[in-house]
Amino acid sequence: MKLFDKVVLATVFQNHDLRRIQTQIAESLGMKIEEQRVPARAIKLSARLKDSEYTYKVLITSKRLDVCNSMKTTKNIDIKVLSKNNSLELFRQEVGDADYDPLREMSEKIVNEYGGLPLAIVTLARTLIKEDKDVWTDVIPQLRKSMYEGMDIVNVSIKMSYNFLKRR
């Protein structure tokens, strides 16, 4: 049984470009938007979604409520981050055998930096599987440097994961 006839995804980065997002949505719907102004493009997209044989639902996810409010969402669901204990449990479950003392202590420090965000925790944990202590030790300074440069925690963990893959 199919839950949806069509799924449209648009990736929104921290510095979002509404025209690019509108283009992604339009292309996924098989339409081309000629208009240049963002409000005119929004009207055309809205009309396409309303005047269709399908019923559309739009799901927007964001860590920031103001982003959802700026898009005039009708219902917001606040999803809480994981507690420190649940974060640590998830990390240890993903990373595997990190039971000897130096890695246990390091896993607690790493998890404390990730603020309970499951995607970031899982991504980094899977990256650290079978890595030695030196790699684990280097994670927090890399994380802090990237965040200082303006990256959010999820993108930092993905970037670090990618960089580890390139090394192998």
Legacy VTK file of the C-alpha trace (Angstrom):
# vtk DataFile Version 3.0
C-alpha trace
ASCII
DATASET POLYDATA
POINTS 168 float
0.000 0.000 0.000
1.390 3.398 -1.018
0.923 6.125 1.544
1.649 8.925 -0.953
1.322 9.194 -4.714
4.126 11.715 -4.938
6.855 12.814 -2.548
8.609 16.115 -3.101
11.802 16.898 -1.239
13.595 20.212 -1.039
16.827 20.645 0.831
17.064 23.868 2.755
20.405 25.054 4.029
21.098 27.448 6.871
21.362 30.364 4.445
18.221 29.460 2.541
17.581 30.626 -1.030
13.819 30.731 -1.580
14.119 30.780 -5.389
16.235 27.607 -5.338
13.786 25.888 -2.973
10.843 26.905 -5.165
12.669 25.587 -8.236
13.330 22.232 -6.530
9.660 21.891 -5.613
8.444 22.961 -9.059
10.756 20.526 -10.856
9.623 17.692 -8.589
6.038 18.514 -9.581
6.981 18.513 -13.276
6.453 22.220 -13.748
8.600 25.145 -14.785
8.300 28.536 -13.146
9.097 31.473 -15.419
8.410 34.181 -12.840
11.436 35.825 -11.264
9.979 37.349 -8.103
9.683 35.035 -5.083
6.061 36.044 -4.198
4.880 35.441 -7.775
6.615 32.068 -7.837
4.959 31.171 -4.502
1.523 32.017 -5.905
2.109 29.809 -8.943
3.316 26.896 -6.793
0.396 27.296 -4.413
-2.074 27.297 -7.307
-0.514 24.094 -8.690
-0.843 22.395 -5.325
-4.459 23.498 -4.848
-5.697 22.805 -8.401
-4.651 19.198 -8.672
-6.210 15.763 -8.617
-3.997 14.986 -5.614
-4.193 16.224 -2.051
-0.912 17.669 -0.921
0.534 17.919 2.532
3.731 19.850 3.120
6.043 18.773 5.904
8.709 21.233 6.940
11.334 20.292 9.470
13.521 22.824 11.197
15.295 23.234 14.487
14.022 26.813 14.523
10.363 27.642 15.101
10.794 31.070 13.462
11.575 29.331 10.163
8.271 27.453 10.310
6.375 30.576 11.353
7.871 32.589 8.493
6.454 29.969 6.110
2.996 30.365 7.693
2.746 26.770 8.838
-0.639 25.675 10.159
0.567 23.177 12.745
3.927 22.970 14.488
5.111 19.893 16.357
7.969 20.463 18.746
10.274 17.467 18.775
12.557 17.396 21.767
16.214 16.508 21.646
17.470 13.429 23.455
18.465 13.581 27.113
22.162 13.197 27.926
21.603 9.588 29.036
19.633 8.689 25.899
22.204 10.460 23.732
25.012 8.488 25.324
23.073 5.240 25.005
22.413 5.916 21.298
26.057 6.817 20.689
27.344 3.692 22.416
24.792 1.512 20.648
25.963 2.838 17.266
29.696 2.916 17.907
29.813 -0.579 19.310
32.414 -1.728 21.806
33.705 1.433 23.470
33.770 -0.033 26.920
37.341 0.490 27.921
37.861 3.583 30.048
39.547 6.090 27.680
36.864 5.697 24.992
34.020 5.616 27.510
35.144 8.972 28.888
35.705 10.381 25.391
32.250 9.216 24.235
30.681 11.208 27.074
32.588 14.342 26.043
31.628 13.919 22.387
27.949 13.352 23.180
27.889 16.467 25.377
28.920 18.525 22.331
26.060 17.200 20.192
23.137 18.614 22.151
20.915 15.546 21.880
20.495 15.607 18.079
20.065 11.976 16.969
21.205 12.419 13.351
24.442 14.089 14.425
25.073 11.471 17.114
24.449 8.486 14.828
26.467 9.946 11.941
29.532 10.588 14.061
29.252 7.353 16.035
29.231 5.317 12.840
32.233 7.299 11.630
34.194 6.484 14.774
33.599 2.730 14.659
36.986 0.983 14.836
38.911 4.280 14.937
41.722 4.595 17.461
41.782 6.907 20.470
43.752 9.618 18.639
40.923 10.047 16.141
38.334 10.209 18.931
40.423 12.842 20.740
40.580 15.002 17.618
36.791 15.053 17.132
35.903 17.758 19.670
38.432 20.356 18.422
37.286 19.734 14.822
33.673 20.041 15.895
34.237 23.312 17.737
36.257 24.786 14.861
33.527 24.007 12.331
30.810 25.407 14.588
32.887 28.541 15.121
32.951 28.869 11.319
29.135 28.892 11.341
28.180 25.304 10.520
25.344 23.668 12.441
26.013 20.488 14.411
24.319 18.066 11.990
26.233 19.386 8.982
29.456 19.306 10.994
28.974 15.620 11.780
28.208 14.862 8.122
31.272 16.826 7.001
33.473 14.997 9.501
32.071 11.662 8.377
32.832 12.541 4.752
36.375 13.634 5.637
36.990 10.350 7.473
35.767 8.419 4.418
38.171 10.308 2.158
41.080 9.293 4.415
40.324 5.581 4.143
LINES 1 169
168 0 1 2 3 4 5 6 7 8 9 10 11 12 13 14 15 16 17 18 19 20 21 22 23 24 25 26 27 28 29 30 31 32 33 34 35 36 37 38 39 40 41 42 43 44 45 46 47 48 49 50 51 52 53 54 55 56 57 58 59 60 61 62 63 64 65 66 67 68 69 70 71 72 73 74 75 76 77 78 79 80 81 82 83 84 85 86 87 88 89 90 91 92 93 94 95 96 97 98 99 100 101 102 103 104 105 106 107 108 109 110 111 112 113 114 115 116 117 118 119 120 121 122 123 124 125 126 127 128 129 130 131 132 133 134 135 136 137 138 139 140 141 142 143 144 145 146 147 148 149 150 151 152 153 154 155 156 157 158 159 160 161 162 163 164 165 166 167
